[in-house]
Amino acid sequence: EELSKKQATQEATIRKLRAQ
């Protein structure tokens, strides 16, 4: 579960960077 959460956070960060 921890890995999944970390992956989700990383994806969210990438999305934010791409949005910018």
Secondary structure, 3 states (H helix, E strand, C coil): CHHHHHHHHHHHHHHHHHHC
